[in-house]
């Protein structure tokens, strides 16, 4: 049970509710975006019962709680007086000093923080299952595998719903309206039409036309990230605008009606397709790189792979790999994805070594192992977005290791999850370079993160 008096003291020592733009939490910490950092009394906060530490890091004030952080967050939001939003008060809140990259990383971290437990748990199950299948210990077509995959893959398939609710809290808008917007992107009519289009079904359509005029492009938004987050951001502005214009007597019924309608339409017509086409553009860009030089392609693909996963655009690379298997019987792109995953694991293990508390270590090591098994979301969203220098180390290691394996022509002979268990798919004349590439990816990211990230910044 969280002591309400301690929560009240936290709010007071942070500078009062009027000094708090927004508050959210990750796996072990309460995270505050404050207006004036000079009003924070860190030493007094650290002395409060139940508080494991406090720090200002990446333009956030962080209070380390441990595994009970969600209980503290719930108690905090119940006591914290809501501040009336102002025009333009969402993503940038009232503090414009953050750069775009820092703002983006903090926003993604804030959105994913609360849902990391679900992603981490499902990711671990999914990674272990892939390993068992790769080692031929279980049949991929067995009922047992189907049931386990249902448990593991549901979170990722329906990720837009999780993101919508979490993003609504960050952008201070209605969570259920946000979920409704995500539902419009995930409705079976749209997903089935997208599958029919992908399978070249004779009666497939590429778009539905609203009022016979406005095209709603057919795409599959399952597992999408950026379209959902930006759709909820748009909803926060639309909801505020509609509520401001609507007469008080009509607000209860018509504010949510018009907010949902316009936000969903914007998501379907503009935001969703833009996100998908950016991914397709990335795929074409990668194809062009390979036509210039495999090593150069490795250098660039390795560098953009972590940020592509972060934005959800990495799915655009998969069709290229699948086509390569069809045309050539092998692929050189997936090994680069493999190197990126290993670099992510290496940096996350370094953060684990730097962590000071048992609670933080347990969270981080779980994410690192999950990355080794090919599921990188827990490490990226739960760890590396919080430590930007570690993310830079990951990117450099991924780029260098990918360039190395591309130079020696490393290729994979079957489509499989890019995990440590996928090594059998690389057996052949280039296998030794695959192993060296893994060592480079993990080693460079690990030691570079240790060098760049100060232990004092991790509690």
Rosetta blueprint (number, residue, H / E / L):
1 X L
2 X L
3 X L
4 X H
5 X H
6 X H
7 X H
8 X H
9 X H
10 X H
11 X H
12 X H
13 X H
14 X L
15 X L
16 X L
17 X H
18 X H
19 X H
20 X E
21 X E
22 X E
23 X E
24 X E
25 X E
26 X L
27 X L
28 X L
29 X E
30 X E
31 X E
32 X E
33 X E
34 X E
35 X L
36 X L
37 X H
38 X H
39 X H
40 X L
41 X L
42 X H
43 X H
44 X H
45 X H
46 X H
47 X L
48 X L
49 X L
50 X L
51 X L
52 X L
53 X E
54 X E
55 X E
56 X E
57 X E
58 X L
59 X L
60 X E
61 X E
62 X E
63 X E
64 X E
65 X L
66 X L
67 X L
68 X L
69 X H
70 X H
71 X H
72 X H
73 X H
74 X H
75 X H
76 X H
77 X H
78 X H
79 X H
80 X L
81 X L
82 X L
83 X L
84 X L
85 X L
86 X L
87 X L
88 X L
89 X L
90 X L
91 X L
92 X L
93 X L
94 X L
95 X L
96 X L
97 X L
98 X L
99 X L
100 X H
101 X H
102 X H
103 X H
104 X H
105 X H
106 X H
107 X H
108 X H
109 X H
110 X H
111 X H
112 X H
113 X H
114 X L
115 X L
116 X H
117 X H
118 X H
119 X H
120 X H
121 X H
122 X H
123 X H
124 X H
125 X H
126 X H
127 X H
128 X H
129 X H
130 X H
131 X H
132 X H
133 X H
134 X H
135 X L
136 X L
137 X L
138 X L
139 X L
140 X L
141 X L
142 X L
143 X H
144 X H
145 X H
146 X H
147 X H
148 X H
149 X H
150 X H
151 X H
152 X H
153 X H
154 X H
155 X H
156 X H
157 X H
158 X L
159 X H
160 X H
161 X H
162 X H
163 X H
164 X H
165 X H
166 X H
167 X H
168 X H
169 X H
170 X H
171 X L
172 X L
173 X L
174 X L
175 X H
176 X H
177 X H
178 X H
179 X H
180 X H
181 X H
182 X H
183 X H
184 X H
185 X H
186 X H
187 X L
188 X H
189 X H
190 X H
191 X H
192 X H
193 X H
194 X H
195 X H
196 X H
197 X H
198 X H
199 X L
200 X L
201 X L
202 X L
203 X L
204 X L
205 X L
206 X L
207 X E
208 X E
209 X E
210 X E
211 X L
212 X L
213 X L
214 X E
215 X E
216 X E
217 X E
218 X L
219 X L
220 X L
221 X L
222 X L
223 X L
224 X L
225 X L
226 X H
227 X H
228 X H
229 X H
230 X H
231 X H
232 X H
233 X H
234 X H
235 X H
236 X H
237 X H
238 X H
239 X H
240 X H
241 X H
242 X H
243 X H
244 X H
245 X H
246 X L
247 X L
248 X H
249 X H
250 X H
251 X H
252 X H
253 X H
254 X H
255 X H
256 X H
257 X H
258 X H
259 X H
260 X H
261 X H
262 X H
263 X H
264 X H
265 X H
266 X H
267 X H
268 X H
269 X H
270 X H
271 X H
272 X H
273 X H
274 X H
275 X H
276 X H
277 X H
278 X H
279 X H
280 X H
281 X H
282 X H
283 X H
284 X H
285 X H
286 X H
287 X H
288 X H
289 X H
290 X H
291 X H
292 X H
293 X L
294 X H
295 X H
296 X H
297 X H
298 X H
299 X H
300 X H
301 X H
302 X H
303 X H
304 X H
305 X H
306 X H
307 X H
308 X H
309 X H
310 X H
311 X H
312 X L
313 X L
314 X L
315 X H
316 X H
317 X H
318 X H
319 X H
320 X H
321 X H
322 X H
323 X H
324 X H
325 X H
326 X H
327 X H
328 X H
329 X L
330 X L
331 X E
332 X L
333 X L
334 X H
335 X H
336 X H
337 X H
338 X H
339 X H
340 X H
341 X H
342 X H
343 X H
344 X H
345 X H
346 X H
347 X H
348 X H
349 X H
350 X H
351 X H
352 X H
353 X H
354 X H
355 X L
356 X L
357 X L
358 X H
359 X H
360 X H
361 X H
362 X H
363 X H
364 X H
365 X H
366 X H
367 X H
368 X H
369 X H
370 X H
371 X H
372 X H
373 X L
374 X L
375 X L
376 X L
377 X H
378 X H
379 X H
380 X H
381 X H
382 X H
383 X L
384 X H
385 X H
386 X H
387 X L
388 X H
389 X H
390 X H
391 X H
392 X H
393 X H
394 X H
395 X H
396 X H
397 X H
398 X H
399 X H
400 X H
401 X H
402 X H
403 X H
404 X H
405 X H
406 X H
407 X H
408 X L
409 X L
410 X L
411 X L
412 X E
413 X L
414 X L
415 X L
416 X L
417 X L
418 X L
419 X L
420 X H
421 X H
422 X H
423 X H
424 X H
425 X H
426 X H
427 X L
428 X L
429 X L
430 X L
431 X H
432 X H
433 X H
434 X H
435 X H
436 X H
437 X H
438 X H
439 X H
440 X H
441 X H
442 X H
443 X H
444 X H
445 X H
446 X H
447 X H
448 X H
449 X H
450 X H
451 X H
452 X H
453 X L
454 X L
455 X H
456 X H
457 X H
458 X L
459 X L
